[in-house]
């Protein structure tokens, strides 16, 4: 099954913007910037893992583990600079990673 990765990224970018707007209204610009930074940092790996998932080379659980395994490595710089509490930063970050997993896994039958 072929996946148009540009469309996946566009969907994820919009999802991050929507997540920022609904969860961190006062920090929407910083949250969107940090969410986009996550996508930029994971883009190459995400593309590889998405292709592997679509081809059946890895399972949905493997994909989820690979993506969520990156969460500890990624920093939310803009939100921390904006003064948002660590708990809220971590909740948003988890939301972004779950959005990535759920969006990509949802594309695979």
C-alpha positions as CSV (number, residue, x, y, z in Angstrom):
1,X,0.0,0.0,0.0
2,X,1.4,3.3,-1.1
3,X,1.2,6.2,1.4
4,X,1.5,9.9,0.2
5,X,3.9,11.1,3.0
6,X,3.4,14.8,2.1
7,X,-0.3,14.4,2.8
8,X,0.5,12.6,6.1
9,X,2.7,15.5,7.1
10,X,0.1,18.1,6.1
11,X,-2.5,16.2,8.1
12,X,-0.2,16.0,11.1
13,X,0.7,19.7,10.9
14,X,-3.0,20.6,10.9
15,X,-3.6,18.2,13.8
16,X,-0.9,19.9,15.8
17,X,-2.3,23.3,15.2
18,X,-5.8,22.1,16.3
19,X,-4.4,20.4,19.4
20,X,-2.5,23.6,20.3
21,X,-5.7,25.6,19.8
22,X,-7.8,23.3,22.0
23,X,-5.4,22.5,24.8
24,X,-3.1,25.5,25.1
25,X,-5.0,28.5,23.9
26,X,-2.8,31.1,25.6
27,X,0.3,29.4,24.2
28,X,-0.9,28.5,20.7
29,X,2.1,30.0,18.9
30,X,4.7,28.4,21.1
31,X,2.8,25.1,21.1
32,X,2.4,25.0,17.4
33,X,6.1,25.9,17.0
34,X,7.2,23.0,19.3
35,X,4.8,20.6,17.6
36,X,6.2,21.5,14.2
37,X,9.7,21.1,15.5
38,X,8.8,17.5,16.6
39,X,7.6,16.8,13.1
40,X,10.7,18.3,11.5
41,X,13.0,16.3,13.8
42,X,11.2,13.0,13.2
43,X,10.4,13.5,9.6
44,X,13.0,11.2,8.1
45,X,12.5,8.4,10.6
46,X,8.7,8.9,10.4
47,X,8.8,8.5,6.6
48,X,10.8,5.3,6.9
49,X,8.6,3.9,9.6
50,X,5.4,4.8,7.7
51,X,6.7,3.0,4.6
52,X,7.6,0.0,6.7
53,X,4.2,0.0,8.4
54,X,2.4,0.2,5.0
55,X,4.5,-2.6,3.5
56,X,3.9,-4.9,6.6
57,X,7.6,-4.9,7.5
58,X,6.7,-3.6,11.0
59,X,3.5,-3.9,13.0
60,X,1.3,-1.1,14.3
61,X,2.7,-1.8,17.8
62,X,6.3,-1.6,16.4
63,X,5.4,1.7,14.8
64,X,3.9,3.0,18.0
65,X,7.0,1.9,20.0
66,X,9.4,3.6,17.5
67,X,7.5,6.9,17.5
68,X,6.8,7.0,21.3
69,X,10.4,6.0,22.0
70,X,11.5,9.3,20.6
71,X,9.5,11.3,23.1
72,X,12.1,11.5,25.8
73,X,14.7,12.8,23.3
74,X,12.7,15.7,22.0
75,X,12.6,19.0,24.0
76,X,9.7,21.5,23.9
77,X,11.8,24.7,23.9
78,X,9.2,27.3,22.9
79,X,6.7,26.3,25.5
80,X,9.3,26.2,28.3
81,X,10.6,29.6,27.3
82,X,7.0,30.9,27.4
83,X,6.8,29.8,31.0
84,X,4.3,27.0,30.7
85,X,4.4,24.5,33.6
86,X,6.3,21.3,33.0
87,X,3.2,19.1,33.5
88,X,1.3,21.0,30.7
89,X,4.3,20.9,28.4
90,X,4.6,17.1,28.9
91,X,0.8,16.7,28.3
92,X,1.0,18.6,25.1
93,X,4.1,16.7,24.0
94,X,2.3,13.4,24.7
95,X,-0.7,14.6,22.7
96,X,1.5,15.3,19.7
97,X,3.1,11.9,19.8
98,X,-0.2,10.2,20.2
99,X,-1.6,12.3,17.3
100,X,1.3,11.1,15.1
101,X,0.8,7.4,16.0
102,X,-3.0,7.5,15.7
103,X,-3.0,9.4,12.4
104,X,-0.5,7.2,10.7
105,X,-1.8,3.9,12.1
106,X,-5.3,5.0,11.1
107,X,-4.2,5.2,7.5
108,X,-3.2,1.5,7.4
109,X,-5.9,-1.1,6.9
